[in-house]
Amino acid sequence: LNTPTIVVPTNNAYITATNHSINYSTGADADGDSVTYYLFLDALFNGTFTVNTTMNLTDRRSYRINVSAYDGFVFSTNATVNYTVDTITPALYNNGSNTTNLTTQQSVRLTVNVTDNLDLNTIILEDNFTGVAVNTTVLASSNPYNASFDRTVTQKKSNFTYFRFYVNDTAGNFNST
């Protein structure tokens, strides 16, 4: 009996929904027997299925899924994937600058602190201090992560000047200031 192939979720994937599909191959048995698939979640029996199924997992954490096929006579070997459910957006706090009144040719330091329940991915600073919107991306190498950006204001004083921070985590959850 062939080992099933788990198609969704992929191994080491991050999923941003607690209610999601589990898709696995449902190949025919070599001698035509009907096949039932046994699903185990974190080594605990979860149920038997003849087709793909949907999981409703309320916990935001890592999971291990095993699927094996049974034709009434023999079990296949397990197909296994590990994946993480993460529905929580990263948090940004203490974002700001070392000045409140910007002038032309003034240097400014912009800072932000970010944290996530699992793993951070990138922090983006968007600003128009030169008169044109510019994005600067930093890969977050720790959690929490403190980022600083040094800029010099070169646009005219009468123009509107702004900055904004964006952050995402490895699951693709997104937040901004």
N, C-alpha and C positions, 0 to 999 in steps of 0.2 A: 504494500500500500504506500503510495507516494506521500511524502511529507507535504503538508499544506504550505503555502507561501503567504505570509501576512503582507498585504499590499499597503494598507492604511491602518494605523499610523506606521510610518517608517521608523527604523531603529534610531534611537537618540533624538527623536523629533520633539519639538515643543508645540503644544496645542493650546489655543486660547479659548476653548469652549469646554465646559464640563460635560455637555451632551454632544457626543461625537460618534462617528461610525467606526466600526472595526470591520475591515474588509480583508478577506483571505481567499486564496484560490480554492475552488470547489471542483477539482478535476474528477473525472469519472474513475471508478474502481476498475482495475484491469479485467476482472471477470464479471463485471456488471452488477455487483452487489450495491445496494443503497449505502450511502456514506453519511454518518453523523459526525459532526465536529464538536469536540469537547474544548471548552474555553476555561482557562484558569487565569485568575487575576491575582498576582502576588502569591502564587502557589496554592491559592484556595479555589476549589471548584466553583465556577460561576454559572454553568449551564451547558446544555447541549443544543446544537442548532444544525439545521440542514442548509441554511443560507446565511449570508452576512448579517450582522446585528449592529445595534446602536447601544453604546454605553452611556449611562448617566452617572458621572463621577462627581460628587460634590466637593471632594477634597482637592486642594491645589498642591500637588506633590508629584513625585516620580512613581511610575507604575511599571510592572513587568507583566506582559501578557504571553501566555503559552496557548497554542492551538494544536490539537492533534486530531487526526482523522481515525474513525473506527468503522469498519465494514461489517461488523457482526462477528468477525473471527479474529482479527488482529488490529492492534493499534499502530499507527505510524509513529515515527519519532516526532518530537515537539518542534514546532516553529515558534521562535521567541523574539519579541521586541521589547525594548525598554524605551519609555517615553515619559514626558513630563507635561502635566496640565498646569497652566499658569494663566490666570485670568486677572491678575492684579497689575495695574499700571505702576510704573516707577514713580517715585515721589521726588519733587524738586523743592528745595528749601534754601533759605539764606541767599537767594540770588540777588545780586545788586552790583553796585559799582563803588569805587572809592571817592566819588564826587557826585554832587547833585546838580551842579550848574556847569554844563559843558561849554567850552569856548573853542574856537578854531585854533588848531595846532596844539591843543591840550592832549596830554597822554592820560589814559584812563585804564584802570584794571577792572575787568568784569569777572565776577566769581559766581559759582553755583555749586551747591552740594546736592548730590543725587543718591538715592538708595532704592533697592528693589527687594522683593521677597525672595528672589532666586538669583538671577544673573543679569547684570547690566550689559548693554551692547555698545551703543554710541551716544555721544552728547554732541549736539550741534548748536553753535552760536550763530544766529542771524543778526547782522547789524548793517546800518547804512552810514557809518561814520565817514566814509569817503564820498558820500553822495550817491552811491550805488549799493543795492542790497548784496551782501556777501555772506556766504555760509562757510563756516570753519567746523570741521568734524574731528572729534577726538574719540578714540576707542577707549572705553572704560576698562581699566586693567584691574580694578578692585571693586568691592561693594561693601560699604559706601564709597563713593568717588567724589573728590573735590577737584573742580576744574577752575583754572584761572586763564584769562585771555587778556593780553595787553593790546590796546588799540590807541591810535592817534586820530583825533578828529581833524579831518581836512576839508570838510564841506563848509559852506558859508553858514555863519551863525544864524541867519534868518530861516534856514531850512529846518524842517522837522527831523530830529535825530532819534533813533530808537535802537533797542536791542531786545532779542528774545532768545530763550533757550528751549531746545527740544531734547527729549531723551527717549530711547526705546530700550527694551530688554531683549534677551535672546529669543523670547517667544513672539516678539513683534508687538507687544503692548507698548503704547505710545502716550506721552504726556508733554505738555509745554507750559511755559509761563505766559 
